[in-house]
Amino acid sequence: MPPKLLFDIDNIDLSRVLFDKTEILKYNPQNYEMQQLDGIIWYDDENHYSVGYKDVTDQEFWVRGHIPGRPIMPGVIMVEAAAQLSSLYMKKIYGLKGFIGFAGIESANFRGTVVPGDRLIMLCHIYKMRSRKYTAKVQGLVEGTMVFACEISGMNV
């Protein structure tokens, strides 16, 4: 049985886009094939929650080689998308200045596959913040089914 969702998304309009790729590029330096966050759908700045997404296409850099004939989004790319969502929250919404580097993964569990044509919806809860470092729990969903969950840290460097 998958873990409980980080927060209730039943009343969130998952088709609404608050920040698109152009806006994301103003805050996150990842670009071209390394931009793994396509939009922010919703956020709650009081509780440090956010929802973002990645639309997975057949043009992703990993499609040809992972796995030929049955392309599956690598878990490390799912975690990268989660890191980009948390980083964007910390910079755009929370107001942290400077470059945020990836600081660690405490846990990552993969429960399903993400393939071209899927929209990977990510739920993020930043639950620990210090002056330079934060820790977040992120869950990824495809069509309402949890496909991954991880805990990641970022650091202002």
N, C-alpha and C positions, 0 to 999 in steps of 0.2 A: 504494500500500500504506500503510495507516495506521501511525502510530508504535507502538512497543511500549508496553504498559500501564506506568504508573508503578510498579506493584507487582502481585504475583500475587494475584488475588482468588478463585482456585479453591477455597480452603478457608474462605472467608468466607460465613456464612449471610446472604444478601442479604434474607431475609424478617424477620430479627431487628431490632427497633428498640430502641436504647439510650436515645435522647433523642427525644421527640416534639415537636410544635409548641408545646405548653405549656411544656416545659422550654426549648426554643430561645428563646422570648420572654423568659425570665429573663436572657438574655445578649445577644441581638441586638435592637436597637430596631425593626427593620423589622416592620411590622404591616399588617393588612388586605391590600389588593391588592399591597403591596410585599413581603410575606413570601414569599420564593421558595425557602425550605428547609423541607421537611416533616418530616425526620427524619435522625438520625444512626444508621447501621447498625453501624459498627465504627471503632475507632481504635487506633493503636499509638503510645503517647506516647514511646517510646524513639527511633523513627525519624521521628516527626512525620508520620505518615500518618493519613488519615481517609477514610471513605466515608459519603456522605450521599445524600439523594434528594429529588426534587420530583415529586409525582404531578400530572400536568398534566390539568386537567379542562376541560370545555366552558364553565365559569363564569369562566375567567381574564379579566382586564380587557381583554386584547389580542385575544381571539378574534373579536369582532364586526368589527374593522377590519383585522386582519392575517392573513390575506388573506380577504376575504369569499368564502364558498363553499369555501375551502380553508385553514382556519386553520393557521398555522405559527408556532411559538414564535420570537419575535425573538431574534437572536443576542445582543443587548445584555441581554436578560433571562436568557439562559443564563449570561452572564458575571456578572451580578448574583447568580444562584444560587451560582455558584462563589465569589464574594466573601463571601457570607453563610456558606458552609461553612468557608472559611478563617478568617473572623472568629470563628465559634463555637469552632473548635478553639483559637485563640489565647486566648480568654477562658475557656472552660469547662475545657479540658484543660491548656493550658499555664499558665494563671493570670494572664494579662495583665489589668490593671485599666484602667478608663476606657473612653472611646469610641474605636472603631477606625474610621477613615475610609478610603475607597477612595483609594489613592495612585497607581495606574497599571496600564496594560496594556502589556506588552512585545510580546506576540504573541497572536493569536487566529486559529484556523483552524476553519472550519465544514465538516463533511464529510457531513452528513445533516440531516434534518428531525426536529423534535420536534412532535408533534401531540396534541390532546386524546385521552386514553386511555393515553398513554405514561407510563411511570415513567422519569424521567431519573436515572440513577445517576451520581454524581460521585465521582471518585477525586482526592484532594488530597495533595500532598506539599509541606510547608513546608520548603524547603531552605536558606533564608538568614534568620537572625534577628539583629537588632541591638536595642539598647535600646528604640527606639520604632518600628522598621519591620521588616516581614518580607516575604519574597517566596515565592510558591507556584506550583507547576505544578498545573493541574487538567485532568482529562479527563472528558468526559461520554459516557455510554453509554446506548443504548436497545436492549434485547433483545440485549446483548452486542456491538453494533456501535458504534464510536466515532463520535459526531456532532459533537463539538467538542473542542478542546484550547486552553488559553491559559496564559499566565504573568501573574500579577497580583501587585500589592503592596498592602499595607495599612499604615496608620500610626496609632499611638496619638496622638490629638490632644486 
